[in-house]
Amino acid sequence: MKLTSILKIICMGMALCTLTACGNTENTQAVQDTPSASTGVYVPNQTGKPMSEDIKDELETKHKQEAASIKTIQEEPKGSHKGQRILIAYFTWGGRSGEVAHMIHDKIGGDIYEIKRDPDYSRDYSTVLKESVKEVDDNARPQLAGERPGFSQYDVIVLGYPCWWFTAPMIIPSFLEGQNLEGKLIVPYMCSYSSPFEVTLPALAAAAPGARIFKGLTLDKDTDYGVIDSWLVQAGLL
């Protein structure tokens, strides 16, 4: 295999940060039409260039700068949310964010909900790269499979997802937008090959105005799952 071909495969593998770092799916969503920047909906790729690995540094820098101006909660009183109404919602493609969601559920209880797209994303890696990049370039809002849980019945939403194309997967805005999340605590974790949680924070905050967002947990390729307990303690959930 030529060196250029090998490098291309490596770049594709890192571009989704990585799909397998936090995915798994069973039935996910069709791409609906695309709110544009003029609608006021957050646009993750404002470079004017098609999404690709080539603009990774540019986009990650921009998203980190945006994240720096977003207030997040650093610590909640110990045990303050134990016994409250908790929803653990996750989107996954390769399996990891789902694994973590069930691990958290075992620790804190609550209801668990898998965010799915209708129709499901392809299980073929090359195809899902194309599907997901088109969603970002179009600023699409994929259609959710099934009914959303009623957010009004929950005090805390633990939200897990992978990093796709240096932002949150577009299914996350689909899940959150248009819901009354005023005053609710969102406790997010993000699975990634190398990108930090902060690159997904602007999309998350824009999709959940009025919510109280706890500091996100990054689970990259080197993260020891032992950090989850201390993060839950800081969030007042353990």
Phi, psi and omega in degrees: 000136180290153181301320181298323179292320179297315180297323179297318180295318179299316180297319178297321182294325181276337190300326181269001167063035341249155178308315183285350179295331181203049181231184181154143179206159175232324182201102186246207198236148178283151181279118174270176182281129174320097167299138179263177180301330184290345181279350183091356178282140181303133179248111186289331180245097180254019183282341186081002179250149175300143179300133177196169177298336183296334182255016181306306184297319180298313182290316181297321177298315180297314182294324176294321177296318177296319182296327183298337181265002181260123182283129174237156180276128184269331179199138174254155177305139184304126177072009186294339182248005176295133179085353176282173181280116189239133171246129173253108182246138182213148168245136182215151175237312182268345175121337192289316181295330175291319177300316180293320180301316181290327176296315179295319179301320178298331183275321190241353181074205183093187177264150180236140186217128176265125177280123183232156181255147179235111001282168181299150170296153176299146174274355176275128187298314181297322181289318181291332172302315181291319180298313185288325179291326177294321178299317180292313181298326179273355189049047185284158170241095182300152181281134178282143174273128179077184182271143172289149173292155178283106185296334184298337183274000184242147175265326185230135175239111171274124189235122181239145181194163173275171168266120178241122177053045170066025176204180175287145175305145186295345176291338180290311172302322177302321183288323189263325188297143177083002180257150177276102181248016182305122176078353181282149180267121174256125182245097189261144168231150185225130179263136188207158172283315183211341184285149178274160179308324187305331182292341179262349185297317181302318179295320180295311182296321180293328182280345184228060181297138179091344178284155173264117185257121178282156180303134184284153176254126175266125174248091180267188187296341183253002187288134172276127182297349177300339180288344185295318182299313182294326177295318178294323177298313180297331179277359180077018183260349177232000000 
